[in-house]
């Protein structure tokens, strides 16, 4: 522990913030804003109190564990019936259009970057993070179906973009590796995309079914029901990796196919997973401010700023408007959903995965643009969540839609 003072610093910050977390929920200052800001202040750009590298083993382990749990829990919380209507449009039309538009608009801005690198950047910046605008999905002022659409979209899009991200990583690995040919990487990627879903679904269904049945018979107490989230997520990841599948995809499908039908048991599993996921997520945001932002700043130029702003506006909002065409939603609601597509924890975690798989050298510019976009999003979406949610009080007709 003494070798990684960042853990002690994170524990102190988490405890201190927790003391005032109730007050924070009533203000526009989100937890992500606090942890990123403290990270920047305590890092090389500020007081230089904590030194941690972006590629440090501790950072990689925390990133991998967090991503596994986030993917599992996000997928497990989604009721398949809730996909009808707005969410299915956002996921099946809006998300692919966002990925495509992000790629197309990046090409003329970053001619010095290869196409696979540009695609990887666009895909990493496609998933949203509803937690950055938490008041949006919790405020009673925002109509329920708008809240649900934003929340469901955020819960599923991080897993949907994972296969294209892995394909880009494999393509870049082919270009950078002399020991393995194209055929090897094609076979490797196919195994990852095939075995991951199958083994993950098996663990989620079988493990969840066992938890459900033993809980109904009174064999399993509530404490261990909650701990099942950790166990099943890690088991799905490990089993898939053992057989050359992708562990992240396995964790996602494990959550999707979680075989728990008893509402109380499922709620306990999800509540514990969400609490632990939030704790790890805030730690990742701290690392983001400590390690990622200082590395990224030297690579921020005009084009980087232009793309970051485009990513949070046109690249997100135009596809949302297209996907919601014909729903008869008021213009304010469409713009509201389009704006609240924050780039957050999923983008940061995928960035750390890229650093772990490909290294930082040669990818600094691409990663710096991801960092800039997420940094802007953390502050803009966090600060606008409360005031824009209150604007719904002026649109009472939305309540009946």
N, C-alpha and C positions, 0 to 999 in steps of 0.2 A: 504493500500500500504506500510505503514511504517513497517508492520510486515514481509514483504517479500522484503528485499533489493535486492534480486536477480533480481527482475523486473527492478529496477532502474539501476542496473549494466548492465543488458542485453540491456536496451534502450540506454545507453551511448555507449556500445560497438557496437551496430548495427549502430548508427549514425556515430560513428568514422570510422568504417569499410566502410560504404557507401560513405564517402568522397573520399576514395581511391579505390573504387571497380573497376573503369575502369582500373586502373593500375594493379590491382590484376588479372584481366582477361587475361592479357598478360604475366603473370608469372606462374610458376608451383605451387605457393602457393595458394591453393584453400581457399574458404570461410570456409569450414568445418575444414581445418587444423588450421586456425586462431582461430575459436571459441572453438575448442577442446583444443588447446594449451593454450589459455587465461583462459579457465575453469580450467585446471590443475594447472596453475600458480597461479590463484587467490584462489584456494581451499586449503584443508588441506595439500596437498603435497607441496604447495608453500608458498605464503604469508599469506594464511588463512584469506583473506579479506571477503569472503562470505561463509556462512555456510547454507547448504540446504541438507536435508536428501533425500535419494533415494525414500523413501516411503511417503514423505511429501504430504499433500493434494494438494498443488499448483502444484507439479510435476505431480501428477496423472491427474489433470484436464487438464494441458497443453498437456500431452501425449495423452489423449483421444481425445481432440479437434483436435490436429494435425493429428492423425491417421485417424479420420473421414474425414477431408478435403483432406488429401493426397490420401486416397483410392478413394474418389469421383472424384477428379480432374484427377488422373492418369487414371482411367477407362474412363472418359469422353473425354480425348484427343485422344483416340485410334480410328482410322478409321478401321472398321472391315475388309475392303478390304486390309489393310496393313498387315493383319495376314498371308496372303499367302506367301509361300516360306520359307525363313529363320526363321521368328518369330514363325511360327506354329511348326516348328521342335524343336526350342529351348524350347518352352513352353510345348509341348506334349511329347517330348522325353527327352530333356536335363534336364528339371526341375525335373521330377520324378526320373531320374537316379541320379541327384545330391542329392536329399533327401535320396534315398536309400543308396548311397555310403557313404554319411555323417554319416548315422546311423551305417552301417556295420563297418566302420573304427574306429568309436568311441568306440564300444563295448570292444575290447581288451585293449584300452587305459584307460578306466574309469570303471573298474570292481566294484568300490565302489559306482557307481551310478546305479539307477534302469533303466530298459529298457525304461519306459515311459519318464523318465527325459532325457535320452540320445536322444530319438526320438524328444522330444521337442526342445532340443538344436540344433539338426541337422536341423530341420524344420525352426527354427528361423533364422538360418544362410543360408538358401537356396535362399531367394529373393535377387535381386540385386538393386543397386541404381546408375543409370547412372549419376546422378548429381555430384557424387564424382569425376568423370572423365569428367567434362563438356566439355573441349576442344575436346574430342573424338566425341561427338554428334553434335558439332558445327563447327568443322574444315572442310573447303572445301578440305583439303588434303585427308581426309578419304572418300572413295567412299560412295555414298548416301545410297546404300542398306546395307552397313555395319553399318552405323550410324543408319539407320532406324531399323535394326534388334536389335541392342543393346538398343535403346530407347523404342521400342515397348515391348520387353521382360521385361525391367525394369518397364514399366507402368502397366503390367498385372500380373507379377508373385507374387507380394506382396499380391494380393487378392486371388490368386489361392492357396497359402499355408495356408491361414487363417483357413479354416475348419479343416485340420489336426492338426494345432496348438491348436485350440479350443478343439478338441477331446482329445489331450494329457493333456490339462489343466483339463478337466472334469475327466479323468482317475486318475490323481494325486489327484484331490479333493476327489474322492471316497476313495482313500487310506488314506487320511488325515482327513476325516470327519466321525465322528461316528454317527451323527444324521440323515444322509441321506444314503440310500442304493444304490446299483448299478442300480436298476430299475429306481429310481428317476433321476439319472444322465443321464441314457440312454434316457429317455423321454425328459428331459430338453435339452440335446444336439440335439435331433431330432427336437424339436420345434425351437431351435436356427437356425439350418441349413435349415429348411423349411420356417418359417415365415420371416426370414431375407431377403432372396432373393426375395420372393414374394412382400413383403411390400416395400422394397427398390426399386424394379423395378417399382412398381405402382407410387411411389412418383416421381421418375426420369422421367417416361414417362408423367404422368399427369401434373406435375409441369412444365416440359420443354415445353410441348405442349401449356400450358397457356402463358408462357413467349414468345414463338414463335408467337402465334396468336395476343396477345396484342401488341407486338413490331411491327408487320407488319402493324397494324392499327394505329400506332403512339401513342398508349395509354401509353406506357412504355418507359421512357427515358433511355439513355445508362448507366447512373449511377446505376440505379436500376437493369438493366440487369446484370451488373457486380456483384452486391450484391446477385444475385440469387444463385450463387455457394454456398455461406455460408448457405443461407436459406434452400436450397434443401438438402444439405448434413446433416445438423442438423435435419431437419424434418424427413428424412429417418431413421436416427439413433434413434430418439426419438419414432417414431411410431413403429418401430420394437421392441424396448425395452419394450414399453407399452404392447405389446401382446406376450411377452416372446420370441421374435426372437432375433437374434444377430444384434446389431446396426452397427457393423463394416462391416459385410457382406452386410447389407442393404445399407450402404453408397456406397459400391463398386458397387452393382448392380444398385443403383440409378444413378451413373455415367455412367455405361455401357448402360443403357436404357434411357439416357437423351433425351427427346423428342423435341430437338431444331434442326430444319433443316436449318434455315437461317444462312449462313456462318458467316456473320458479328456479329450476336447476339451470336452465339456459341463461336466465337473467343473472344468476350468481357468477357463472363462468364469464359472461360478457362484462359485468361490472368490475371484476377483479382484473381482467385483461385490459380494460380501458384505463383503469387507474395506473397499472404498471406501465402501460403503453405511454400514458401521458408523462409519467415520471421520466422514462427513458427518452421520450421525445424532447422534453425540456433540457435534458442533459445534452442531447444532440444539438439543440439550438445554442447552448452555451459553447460547445465545441466549434460550432459554425462561426460564432463571433470571435472566438479565441484563435482559431487556426485558418479557417477558410477565407474570411474577409481580408486579413493582412496579405495572404498570398495572391488574392485576386486584384487588389487595387492597382498594382502597376500595369495591368493589362486592360484597364477600363479606358476606352477612347470614345469618340463621338458615336461611332457605329454600335458599340456595345450598349451605350445608353439608349440609342434609338431603338435597337432591337428589344431591349428590356421593357421599354414603354409599350412598344407594339405588342409584345407578348402578353402584357396585362390588359390591353385594350382591344385593338382590332383583331388580333390573332385569337383571342378568347371570345370576344363579344359578337363578332360577325357570325361565326359558326353557331353560336347559341341562338342568335336571331333566326338563322336559316332553319335550324332544327326545330324551333318552336313555331314556325310559320303554320298557320291554320289552326292553332290551339285557341284562338280568340282571347288570348291573354292581353291585358292592357300593355301599352308600350312601356310604362314604368316597371311593370313586373318583369318583362323580358330584359330590360336594361339592368334591373336589379340582379337577376340571376346571372347575366353576363358579367357584371362587375365582380360579383362575389364568387370568383373562381380563383382564390388565392393560391400562389405557389408556395408550398411549405415543406413539411417533413418528408414527404415522398421524394420530392426533387432533391433534397439534401442527402437523403439516404442513398438514392441512386447515384448521386455524384460521388459519394464515398465508396460505393461499390466499384465505380469506374476507376477510381484511384487505386483501389485494392487489386483490381484485375489487370489494368493496363499501366498503372503508374502515373505519376504527375507529369513527368518530362514529355514534352511534345503536345500535351493537351491543356496547357495552362490557359490559353485564350478561350477555348470552349468552356472550360470549367469556370473561368472568371465571369463569363456572361451568365451562366446559371446562378452563380453566387450573387451577382448584381440584381438579377431579376427577383430572386427570393428575398433579398434584403429590402428592396423597394416594397415588395408585396407585404412583408411582415409589418412594416410601418403603415403603409397606405390602407391596407385592408383592416388592420387592427384599429386604426384611428377612425375609420369611417363606418365601422360596423354599427355602433350605437346610434349616431345621428341619422344615418340612412334608414335604419330600421324604424326609427320614430316617424319618418316621413309617411309610413304606411297609414298613420292615423288620418292622413288627408285623403286616403283612398278607400273609404268604407265599402264601395261597391265591390272591391276585391274579395271581401269576406264571403261573399255569396257565390264566388266562382268555383 
